[in-house]
Amino acid sequence: MHISIKVFAMAIAIAAAVTPAAIIIAPKIGAMDVPKDNRRMHDHAIPRFGGIAIYLGIIVTSLVFVPMSRQFQGILAGATLITLLGIVDDIKGLRPKVKLAGQIACAIVPFILDVRVRGIGELMFPLALSCFITVVWIVGITNTINLIDGLDGLAAGVACIAGLSVAYTSYLMGRPEVSVISLALAGSCVGFLIYNSHPAKIFMGDAGSMLLGFVLACVSLVSDTPTKGTTLFAVIIPLITLALPIFDTAFAIVRRAANHRPIMQADKGHLHHRIMAMGFGQRRTVLALYCISAIMGIAGILWTSHKRMEALVLTMIAMCLIVVFLGIGLHHKKPEDAAAERAPEASGTEDSK
């Protein structure tokens, strides 16, 4: 059996086996998502402790198949810390500034262990600039997955597609360790989706969504050797494959700034909210966004295969679909949804980000 199949199957099995236990444990520790406003798509309390299942699926599988290099230690340590931060947030609730500070601290850990952006081409950055760019990249991607986690199965499915795309492109580029970790991430998402697909029995919470973004950001910075380093060109593939959540996050920042609202304050203007306003329903909305993510994933693979024109065409198609959905969603927005966007929100989980 090919190692890729073993990695993928093991990650699925671990996540699928741990998730039912997480459902049982969640109410005992207070990790429950209780609907308190009209942004929530569910009408009853649902466990949000699924991040632990995704974490174990990724980490245990990677420990079995990936050599313990310095860079892998950095990803492992950072992933563990970001998961713990997310668990605390899911149980107690953290202020946005505190959570951001925690994310920055977690991002510094892989940097210290040589998971970093070192320069552009032959131009190497000073250490301070390298640290700044690396931390911004990791924290940024961490939050793109966190913010798109708004419908049953959406974040897990998008991350799975991105993980599969990065795994295949890493295989093509001769980076087996990155391929294994990415496959472990994708498999963990599949195992979790058994319980997270609509109607969801459990949410991944911030522990899961931040972990997925964190790992996807870090694997793009793993180089052949720590001394060789990684240049900015290495993040092109993740930028392409994660274009949907990146665009949604960027649009959210611009939208909130234009409305004179705090950037970290939740609203109901995300792409999935606008598609829902068209009457698609949760399942069809999620499938539509899966399709856009898949198009971008294929574009990333084509780019790696030096088929740049085909990749550009697919990227333009995906961007056009996003713009169309945004435009139609604005036209179909219900009055109560518009009011909800203007209402203040202290924190966001699952469908309120």
SULGIHU-V822948 format. One record per residue. N is the residue number from 1. RES is the residue in one letter. OMEGA is omega in whole degrees, 0 to 359 (none if undefined). D_CENTER is the distance of its C-alpha to the mean C-alpha in Angstrom with 2 decimals. Layout:
n=N res=RES omega=OMEGA d_center=D_CENTER
n=N res=RES omega=OMEGA d_center=D_CENTER
This chain:
n=1 res=M omega=181 d_center=29.41
n=2 res=H omega=183 d_center=27.02
n=3 res=I omega=180 d_center=24.71
n=4 res=S omega=179 d_center=21.61
n=5 res=I omega=179 d_center=22.73
n=6 res=K omega=180 d_center=23.42
n=7 res=V omega=183 d_center=20.02
n=8 res=F omega=182 d_center=18.23
n=9 res=A omega=181 d_center=20.84
n=10 res=M omega=179 d_center=20.81
n=11 res=A omega=177 d_center=17.12
n=12 res=I omega=184 d_center=17.58
n=13 res=A omega=181 d_center=20.75
n=14 res=I omega=181 d_center=19.53
n=15 res=A omega=181 d_center=16.61
n=16 res=A omega=181 d_center=19.04
n=17 res=A omega=184 d_center=21.79
n=18 res=V omega=185 d_center=20.14
n=19 res=T omega=177 d_center=18.54
n=20 res=P omega=177 d_center=22.07
n=21 res=A omega=178 d_center=23.04
n=22 res=A omega=178 d_center=20.11
n=23 res=I omega=181 d_center=21.37
n=24 res=I omega=184 d_center=24.78
n=25 res=I omega=187 d_center=23.91
n=26 res=A omega=181 d_center=21.73
n=27 res=P omega=181 d_center=24.80
n=28 res=K omega=181 d_center=26.81
n=29 res=I omega=177 d_center=24.64
n=30 res=G omega=179 d_center=23.79
n=31 res=A omega=183 d_center=20.10
n=32 res=M omega=176 d_center=20.69
n=33 res=D omega=182 d_center=19.29
n=34 res=V omega=181 d_center=22.57
n=35 res=P omega=181 d_center=22.84
n=36 res=K omega=182 d_center=24.70
n=37 res=D omega=186 d_center=24.37
n=38 res=N omega=175 d_center=24.21
n=39 res=R omega=182 d_center=20.53
n=40 res=R omega=178 d_center=19.82
n=41 res=M omega=179 d_center=19.92
n=42 res=H omega=184 d_center=21.44
n=43 res=D omega=178 d_center=24.94
n=44 res=H omega=182 d_center=25.02
n=45 res=A omega=180 d_center=23.40
n=46 res=I omega=178 d_center=20.57
n=47 res=P omega=176 d_center=19.33
n=48 res=R omega=182 d_center=15.93
n=49 res=F omega=183 d_center=16.14
n=50 res=G omega=180 d_center=14.09
n=51 res=G omega=181 d_center=11.83
n=52 res=I omega=178 d_center=14.99
n=53 res=A omega=178 d_center=15.28
n=54 res=I omega=180 d_center=11.94
n=55 res=Y omega=182 d_center=12.95
n=56 res=L omega=178 d_center=16.41
n=57 res=G omega=181 d_center=15.51
n=58 res=I omega=188 d_center=13.67
n=59 res=I omega=182 d_center=16.21
n=60 res=V omega=180 d_center=19.36
n=61 res=T omega=180 d_center=18.91
n=62 res=S omega=179 d_center=18.20
n=63 res=L omega=180 d_center=21.21
n=64 res=V omega=190 d_center=23.37
n=65 res=F omega=184 d_center=22.69
n=66 res=V omega=176 d_center=21.72
n=67 res=P omega=184 d_center=24.55
n=68 res=M omega=178 d_center=24.21
n=69 res=S omega=178 d_center=24.11
n=70 res=R omega=180 d_center=23.73
n=71 res=Q omega=178 d_center=20.38
n=72 res=F omega=175 d_center=19.07
n=73 res=Q omega=179 d_center=20.53
n=74 res=G omega=179 d_center=18.56
n=75 res=I omega=181 d_center=15.16
n=76 res=L omega=181 d_center=16.56
n=77 res=A omega=180 d_center=17.94
n=78 res=G omega=179 d_center=15.02
n=79 res=A omega=178 d_center=12.67
n=80 res=T omega=181 d_center=15.56
n=81 res=L omega=181 d_center=16.06
n=82 res=I omega=176 d_center=12.58
n=83 res=T omega=178 d_center=12.82
n=84 res=L omega=177 d_center=16.33
n=85 res=L omega=180 d_center=15.46
n=86 res=G omega=179 d_center=13.12
n=87 res=I omega=177 d_center=15.98
n=88 res=V omega=179 d_center=18.47
n=89 res=D omega=181 d_center=16.66
n=90 res=D omega=182 d_center=16.44
n=91 res=I omega=186 d_center=20.13
n=92 res=K omega=186 d_center=21.76
n=93 res=G omega=180 d_center=19.63
n=94 res=L omega=174 d_center=19.25
n=95 res=R omega=183 d_center=20.29
n=96 res=P omega=181 d_center=17.71
n=97 res=K omega=178 d_center=19.67
n=98 res=V omega=180 d_center=19.80
n=99 res=K omega=178 d_center=16.09
n=100 res=L omega=178 d_center=15.63
n=101 res=A omega=177 d_center=18.46
n=102 res=G omega=178 d_center=16.94
n=103 res=Q omega=179 d_center=13.72
n=104 res=I omega=179 d_center=16.21
n=105 res=A omega=179 d_center=18.26
n=106 res=C omega=182 d_center=15.57
n=107 res=A omega=180 d_center=14.75
n=108 res=I omega=183 d_center=18.52
n=109 res=V omega=177 d_center=18.85
n=110 res=P omega=177 d_center=17.46
n=111 res=F omega=180 d_center=19.36
n=112 res=I omega=182 d_center=22.50
n=113 res=L omega=168 d_center=22.11
n=114 res=D omega=171 d_center=22.01
n=115 res=V omega=190 d_center=18.34
n=116 res=R omega=169 d_center=18.88
n=117 res=V omega=184 d_center=19.69
n=118 res=R omega=181 d_center=23.48
n=119 res=G omega=176 d_center=24.67
n=120 res=I omega=183 d_center=25.18
n=121 res=G omega=180 d_center=27.22
n=122 res=E omega=181 d_center=30.22
n=123 res=L omega=180 d_center=29.80
n=124 res=M omega=181 d_center=28.49
n=125 res=F omega=167 d_center=27.16
n=126 res=P omega=185 d_center=28.87
n=127 res=L omega=182 d_center=27.12
n=128 res=A omega=179 d_center=26.32
n=129 res=L omega=177 d_center=24.78
n=130 res=S omega=179 d_center=22.77
n=131 res=C omega=181 d_center=21.43
n=132 res=F omega=182 d_center=20.66
n=133 res=I omega=180 d_center=18.77
n=134 res=T omega=182 d_center=16.79
n=135 res=V omega=178 d_center=15.86
n=136 res=V omega=179 d_center=15.02
n=137 res=W omega=183 d_center=12.74
n=138 res=I omega=180 d_center=10.85
n=139 res=V omega=180 d_center=10.88
n=140 res=G omega=180 d_center=10.03
n=141 res=I omega=176 d_center=6.79
n=142 res=T omega=183 d_center=6.02
n=143 res=N omega=178 d_center=7.20
n=144 res=T omega=178 d_center=5.92
n=145 res=I omega=179 d_center=2.86
n=146 res=N omega=184 d_center=5.95
n=147 res=L omega=181 d_center=8.30
n=148 res=I omega=182 d_center=7.62
n=149 res=D omega=187 d_center=8.07
n=150 res=G omega=178 d_center=11.70
n=151 res=L omega=180 d_center=13.37
n=152 res=D omega=175 d_center=14.15
n=153 res=G omega=187 d_center=12.02
n=154 res=L omega=183 d_center=9.92
n=155 res=A omega=180 d_center=6.28
n=156 res=A omega=180 d_center=7.67
n=157 res=G omega=179 d_center=9.56
n=158 res=V omega=179 d_center=7.44
n=159 res=A omega=178 d_center=5.37
n=160 res=C omega=179 d_center=9.06
n=161 res=I omega=178 d_center=10.54
n=162 res=A omega=179 d_center=8.72
n=163 res=G omega=178 d_center=9.67
n=164 res=L omega=180 d_center=13.09
n=165 res=S omega=179 d_center=13.62
n=166 res=V omega=179 d_center=13.00
n=167 res=A omega=182 d_center=15.16
n=168 res=Y omega=179 d_center=17.87
n=169 res=T omega=177 d_center=18.05
n=170 res=S omega=176 d_center=18.24
n=171 res=Y omega=179 d_center=20.99
n=172 res=L omega=182 d_center=22.78
n=173 res=M omega=178 d_center=22.75
n=174 res=G omega=178 d_center=24.13
n=175 res=R omega=188 d_center=21.33
n=176 res=P omega=181 d_center=21.46
n=177 res=E omega=178 d_center=19.73
n=178 res=V omega=179 d_center=16.50
n=179 res=S omega=181 d_center=16.97
n=180 res=V omega=181 d_center=17.50
n=181 res=I omega=180 d_center=14.48
n=182 res=S omega=177 d_center=12.23
n=183 res=L omega=177 d_center=14.42
n=184 res=A omega=177 d_center=14.22
n=185 res=L omega=181 d_center=10.45
n=186 res=A omega=180 d_center=11.14
n=187 res=G omega=178 d_center=14.21
n=188 res=S omega=178 d_center=12.83
n=189 res=C omega=179 d_center=10.64
n=190 res=V omega=179 d_center=13.98
n=191 res=G omega=179 d_center=15.99
n=192 res=F omega=182 d_center=14.06
n=193 res=L omega=177 d_center=14.22
n=194 res=I omega=182 d_center=17.99
n=195 res=Y omega=185 d_center=17.99
n=196 res=N omega=178 d_center=15.09
n=197 res=S omega=184 d_center=16.34
n=198 res=H omega=356 d_center=18.60
n=199 res=P omega=187 d_center=20.54
n=200 res=A omega=174 d_center=18.10
n=201 res=K omega=181 d_center=19.92
n=202 res=I omega=174 d_center=17.12
n=203 res=F omega=178 d_center=13.83
n=204 res=M omega=181 d_center=11.14
n=205 res=G omega=179 d_center=11.66
n=206 res=D omega=179 d_center=10.21
n=207 res=A omega=180 d_center=10.91
n=208 res=G omega=184 d_center=8.51
n=209 res=S omega=178 d_center=5.46
n=210 res=M omega=178 d_center=6.43
n=211 res=L omega=181 d_center=7.36
n=212 res=L omega=179 d_center=4.59
n=213 res=G omega=181 d_center=3.57
n=214 res=F omega=182 d_center=7.33
n=215 res=V omega=178 d_center=8.44
n=216 res=L omega=178 d_center=7.23
n=217 res=A omega=184 d_center=8.87
n=218 res=C omega=185 d_center=11.76
n=219 res=V omega=179 d_center=12.74
n=220 res=S omega=183 d_center=13.40
n=221 res=L omega=179 d_center=15.89
n=222 res=V omega=181 d_center=17.79
n=223 res=S omega=179 d_center=21.27
n=224 res=D omega=175 d_center=24.20
n=225 res=T omega=181 d_center=25.99
n=226 res=P omega=182 d_center=25.21
n=227 res=T omega=179 d_center=28.22
n=228 res=K omega=177 d_center=27.22
n=229 res=G omega=182 d_center=23.96
n=230 res=T omega=178 d_center=21.28
n=231 res=T omega=181 d_center=21.85
n=232 res=L omega=181 d_center=19.79
n=233 res=F omega=182 d_center=20.41
n=234 res=A omega=183 d_center=18.08
n=235 res=V omega=181 d_center=14.95
n=236 res=I omega=182 d_center=16.24
n=237 res=I omega=175 d_center=14.73
n=238 res=P omega=177 d_center=11.04
n=239 res=L omega=180 d_center=12.06
n=240 res=I omega=185 d_center=13.55
n=241 res=T omega=180 d_center=11.11
n=242 res=L omega=183 d_center=8.24
n=243 res=A omega=182 d_center=11.16
n=244 res=L omega=179 d_center=10.47
n=245 res=P omega=178 d_center=7.63
n=246 res=I omega=179 d_center=9.52
n=247 res=F omega=182 d_center=12.70
n=248 res=D omega=179 d_center=11.94
n=249 res=T omega=179 d_center=11.18
n=250 res=A omega=179 d_center=14.26
n=251 res=F omega=179 d_center=16.27
n=252 res=A omega=179 d_center=15.60
n=253 res=I omega=180 d_center=16.87
n=254 res=V omega=182 d_center=19.84
n=255 res=R omega=182 d_center=20.60
n=256 res=R omega=177 d_center=20.76
n=257 res=A omega=180 d_center=22.77
n=258 res=A omega=180 d_center=25.10
n=259 res=N omega=178 d_center=25.66
n=260 res=H omega=179 d_center=26.37
n=261 res=R omega=177 d_center=23.74
n=262 res=P omega=183 d_center=21.70
n=263 res=I omega=182 d_center=18.37
n=264 res=M omega=182 d_center=16.71
n=265 res=Q omega=184 d_center=18.69
n=266 res=A omega=174 d_center=17.15
n=267 res=D omega=181 d_center=18.68
n=268 res=K omega=181 d_center=18.82
n=269 res=G omega=180 d_center=18.49
n=270 res=H omega=182 d_center=15.02
n=271 res=L omega=182 d_center=15.30
n=272 res=H omega=176 d_center=14.99
n=273 res=H omega=182 d_center=17.70
n=274 res=R omega=176 d_center=19.89
n=275 res=I omega=177 d_center=19.75
n=276 res=M omega=181 d_center=20.63
n=277 res=A omega=177 d_center=23.49
n=278 res=M omega=179 d_center=24.88
n=279 res=G omega=181 d_center=25.54
n=280 res=F omega=189 d_center=23.10
n=281 res=G omega=185 d_center=22.21
n=282 res=Q omega=184 d_center=18.95
n=283 res=R omega=183 d_center=19.28
n=284 res=R omega=176 d_center=20.24
n=285 res=T omega=180 d_center=17.68
n=286 res=V omega=179 d_center=14.83
n=287 res=L omega=178 d_center=16.83
n=288 res=A omega=180 d_center=17.36
n=289 res=L omega=172 d_center=13.72
n=290 res=Y omega=181 d_center=13.33
n=291 res=C omega=178 d_center=16.33
n=292 res=I omega=179 d_center=15.11
n=293 res=S omega=180 d_center=11.99
n=294 res=A omega=177 d_center=14.59
n=295 res=I omega=180 d_center=16.93
n=296 res=M omega=177 d_center=14.67
n=297 res=G omega=177 d_center=13.97
n=298 res=I omega=177 d_center=17.76
n=299 res=A omega=178 d_center=18.36
n=300 res=G omega=178 d_center=16.56
n=301 res=I omega=179 d_center=18.77
n=302 res=L omega=179 d_center=21.78
n=303 res=W omega=179 d_center=21.26
n=304 res=T omega=180 d_center=21.31
n=305 res=S omega=178 d_center=24.41
n=306 res=H omega=174 d_center=26.05
n=307 res=K omega=189 d_center=26.21
n=308 res=R omega=181 d_center=25.18
n=309 res=M omega=178 d_center=27.05
n=310 res=E omega=179 d_center=25.50
n=311 res=A omega=180 d_center=21.99
n=312 res=L omega=180 d_center=23.05
n=313 res=V omega=179 d_center=24.49
n=314 res=L omega=179 d_center=21.39
n=315 res=T omega=179 d_center=19.31
n=316 res=M omega=178 d_center=22.05
n=317 res=I omega=180 d_center=22.08
n=318 res=A omega=180 d_center=18.40
n=319 res=M omega=178 d_center=18.94
n=320 res=C omega=178 d_center=22.12
n=321 res=L omega=179 d_center=20.54
n=322 res=I omega=180 d_center=18.08
n=323 res=V omega=179 d_center=21.14
n=324 res=V omega=180 d_center=23.28
n=325 res=F omega=178 d_center=21.00
n=326 res=L omega=181 d_center=20.78
n=327 res=G omega=180 d_center=24.55
n=328 res=I omega=179 d_center=25.51
n=329 res=G omega=177 d_center=23.26
n=330 res=L omega=181 d_center=25.04
n=331 res=H omega=183 d_center=28.33
n=332 res=H omega=185 d_center=27.71
n=333 res=K omega=181 d_center=26.29
n=334 res=K omega=180 d_center=28.34
n=335 res=P omega=181 d_center=30.31
n=336 res=E omega=177 d_center=28.78
n=337 res=D omega=178 d_center=25.24
n=338 res=A omega=178 d_center=26.49
n=339 res=A omega=180 d_center=28.04
n=340 res=A omega=179 d_center=24.90
n=341 res=E omega=182 d_center=23.08
n=342 res=R omega=182 d_center=25.94
n=343 res=A omega=179 d_center=25.97
n=344 res=P omega=180 d_center=24.74
n=345 res=E omega=184 d_center=21.91
n=346 res=A omega=181 d_center=21.53
n=347 res=S omega=181 d_center=18.07
n=348 res=G omega=174 d_center=15.39
n=349 res=T omega=177 d_center=13.86
n=350 res=E omega=184 d_center=12.45
n=351 res=D omega=182 d_center=14.42
n=352 res=S omega=187 d_center=15.75
n=353 res=K omega=none d_center=13.12
